[in-house]
Amino acid sequence: MNTSLLQSGTLWPAVLRQTAHALNCGALCPIQTTRATIEDSGVCFLIRQVSSLARKDKDEQRRKAKPADKCAVNPFLPYDSNLFVGNISDTHLVLLNKFNVIDHHLLIVTRRFELQENFLNLADFSALFNCITQFDGLGFYNSGPAAGASQPHKHLQIVPLPLDDAAPLLPIEPLVAAVIARMDDAIGTVPGLHFPHAFVRLDPLLATRPLDLARNAFDRYMSLLDAAGLHAIDVNGEPQQSAPYNLLVTTRWMMLVPRSTERTEGIAVNALGFAGSLFVRNGMQMETIRKLGPMTVLQRVAGPNAM
């Protein structure tokens, strides 16, 4: 097993190289989608309709048929070496997302088993910022099944930006840019995002210093949790979250969204939904989003009011 760490500046070339290999050997199974946009409340939401989930559904059924032992159903222990990009730190490694909807979708996975419901720690943030300071990406965290996580082993995720070549970095970016321009370091909200959330900007001067940025972001993360009314509860001697949430992270800002449920009207929502990117399985779900409006979908799955 390769234990050497990726050197600074080498992550993106490693991603491209491993993606080509994984596609060639069949380890990477991209999910094809068609795209539509729906404007709601000043956000041009990007809606991807999946053309086929047959391979992913089959894989899920195969894993569920195995014994209910964490190791037996954990795709990260051991991980598929064909999806392995590299070791990003002593505590975390980088994998390609096997069933990716977005090209070069990465998973930042802890080397040893930790629960997805555990709070993030400084090592998690250090690994994340080690990555997204090397290329422009959105980091996110689904803190358990009700927040959209499909695996119990702690993992953060990164998708490269922009999410769509014909749009800004993120669909919510125009609203975010407007609030960043006038906010200080206090926890606040983004006007126009009509779901409970807590938002904070990060120090732009730290963008070239990943470890310092990670420390700053970890402190801000703890403040976001407080603002959302989330606290630690003891579960078998480990501090875990009192309620599920999604976290969105860039080098410029972070946003935390408390969650109440994973889906509404059959439509599952993870952290990317709150960035303005939703996924539907069929035309019926697409029509449901058109009828309700994307912002209403997000309101329905978000938790109690933050702030």
N, C-alpha and C positions, 0 to 999 in steps of 0.2 A: 504494500500500500504506500502511495506517495505521501510523505509527511512534510515535504518542503513547502514553504509559504510563497504565494504569488508575490512578486516584487511590484512596487508601486509603478503604475503606468502600464502593466501587462495584462490587466483583467480583460479589457475589451478584446484585444487580439485572441486571448484564450477562449473567450465566449464564441467568437466567430469560428475559430478552429474546431472547437468541440461540437458546435452546432452542425458544421459540415459533416463531421465524423458520425454523429448520432443520427442524422438524417440518412446517411449512406448505409448504416447498418440496421436501420429500422427501430432503434431505441427511442427516437423522438417521434411523437405522433401528433403533429399539428392538427388542430381542429379548424376546419374551414368555416368561414362565416361570410354573410353578406352584411353590409352596413347601411344604416339609416340615421338621420338626425332628426331630433324633435326639440324644438325650442320651447323652453318653459322658464318663466321668471328670470329672464335675462341670461340663461345658460343654454347653449346649444348642445344638448345631450347627444352623445354618440351611443347608438344602440346597435349591438352586433347580434344578428340572428344566426344561431348555429345551424349549419347544414347537416351535420351528422355527429351524434355522440355515441354511436354504436360501440366503437373501440373502448372509449372511456367507461361506458356502462358495463361492458363485459368485464373489464378489469376490476371495477368496483364489486361486481357480483362474485368474481373469483376470490377477491380478498375477504369478503364477508363470509364466504363459505369456510374459511380457515378457522381454527380454534381462536377463541377470544383472548388470546395472549398478545400483549402489546408488541412483543418482538416478532410474532408470527405475521402480524398485519402491518408492520411498520416498514414502508418503502425506503426509509432513511437509514435503517440499521438491519441489514447492510444496504447501502445504496447501490444503484446500478452504475458500475464504473464507466459505462458508455455515456452517462449523463454528468459525470464528474468534471467540473471546470477547474477547481483548484481549492487549496486551503487558504482562506483569507485571514485567519488568525489561529492562535493556539486553541481556541474554543469553537470556531465556526468554519464551515466549508461551504462552497458554492456549487449548486447543482442546476442543470437545466430543468425546467418544468416539463415533465414528460408529455402531458396533454396541454400544449400551449395554444391559446387563442391569439395572443400577441407575440410577435417574433421576439426571440431572445429574452423571454420571461425567465427570471432567475429566482431560485430559492436559496435563502441564507439559513443554513440548518446547524443546530448545535451538534457537536460531535457526540456527546453523551445524551441519553434520553432526558428531556425535561418536558413537563406538561405545557401544552399550548395555553392553558389557563393561568400559568404563572405570570407574574409581572415581568416586564422587560427589565434588564439590568444594564450596567455600563458596558459589559462585554458585548451584549446584543447591539447596542448603539455604535460601539466602536467598529464592529464587523460591518454594520450597515453603511456607515459613513466612509469606511475604507473603500466601499464599492461605489457609492453614488457621488463621491468626489473625483472618481476616475472617468465617469461619463455621466451625462445628464439623464437622471432616472428618477422615478417616483418609487419610494419605499413604502410598503404598507404592511399592516399586521391585522389579521383576523383572530381575535382572542377567544377562540373556541367555536363550537358548532353553531351557536346562535348568532355569531358574527360572521359566519361563512367559512370557517375553517373545516377542511375535510380530513385532516390528519391530526392525531393527538400529540405528535412530537413537535416541540417548539420550532417554528420556522418563520422568518420574515420573508417578504417577497419584494422583487424589484421588476418594474417594467421600464424600458427605455422611453424617453420623451423625444419628440411629441408622440401622443397616442395615435394621432392621425396627421398625415402629411399636409392636409388641407386646412388644418385648424391650429389654434395656439397650443402651447405645451400641454395644457389640460383644458377640458371644457369649462371648468370653473375659474380658469386663470384670470379672465377680465375682472371678475368680482374680487378675487384675491389680490390682484395687483392694486386695485383701487384702495383697499383697506390697508395694505402694507405701507403704501405711500404716506399714510397719515397716522399710523398707530405707533405707540411706544412699545416697551418691552412687557407691558401688562397683558394678562390673559384677556381675550376679547372674543368677539364673534364676527362673522362676515355677513353684512347686510345683504339680503337677497337669497341666502341659503336658508330655506324655511324648514329646517329640521334641527333638533337639538344638537349643539356641538360647542366645543371650546377650541379657540384658535390662538396661536402665538407665532410671532415672527422669530427667526433666528438671526444671529449676528452675521451679516454678510462678510465681515472682515475675517471670519474664521474659515471661509470656504476652502482655503489652501492649507488648512491645518486640521486634518481629519480627527485627531484625538481630542484636540481642544473643542472642536465643533461637537463631537460626541458627548463630551462632558457637559457642555452647555445645553445640548438637546436633552440629555438625561434629566437634568435639573428642571427644564421646561416641561418635560413629560410628567414629572411628579406633580407639578403645578396644574397641568391639564387634568390629571386624575382627580385632584382635589376639587377643581372647578366643576367637574362632572359628577361629583358626589360619590366617586368610587374609592374604596379603601380595601386594605388587605384583610383577609380572613384566614384563619389557620386551618389547613386541611392536611391531616397526617403529618404535622410538624413543618409544613411548607406554607409560605405566604402566597395565597392565590387571590385573584380578583373577586370582588363582591358581586360583580355583574359584568356581562360581556360588553365589548366595545370594539370599534375599529380605529386604527391610527393611520393617518397619512403623513408622510415625511418627505420633504425635499431639503436641499441645502439652505433654503430661504425661509421655510415656515413648516409648522406642524399643525395638524387638526385632529382632534379626538371626537368621536361620535359614539355616545352610549347606544346600546342595542336592546331591543325588547324581544325580537324574533328574527329568524333567519329569512323568512319569505312572506310575501303577501300575494294572494290570488295565484299561488303556485310559482311566483317569480322569486328566485333566490337572489339575494343582494349581498355582496361582500364589500370590502373597503373601496374598491374601484368605483362602485356606484356613487359614492359621495364625492368622488372627483369628477363625476359627470359621465361615467362610462358604465352602461348596463348591458347585460347579456340575457338573451331570451332563447328558449329551446325551440320555439315554433312560431308560426304566424299568429296563432291565437294569443300568445303572450305578447307579441308585438302590438296587436290591436288593443289589448288591455292597457298597455302603457300609453298608447295614443289617447285612449278614452279617459284614463285617470289623470294623466300627466306625470312625467317622471318625478317631479318634486313631491307629489302626493304619495307615490310609491315609496320614496325615501322617508317621508314623514311616518308612514305606517310601520316601518321596520325599526325606526330609531327608538331609543329609550326615553326615559323621563327627561324633562328639560334640564339641560346643563346650564351653568351660570345662574 
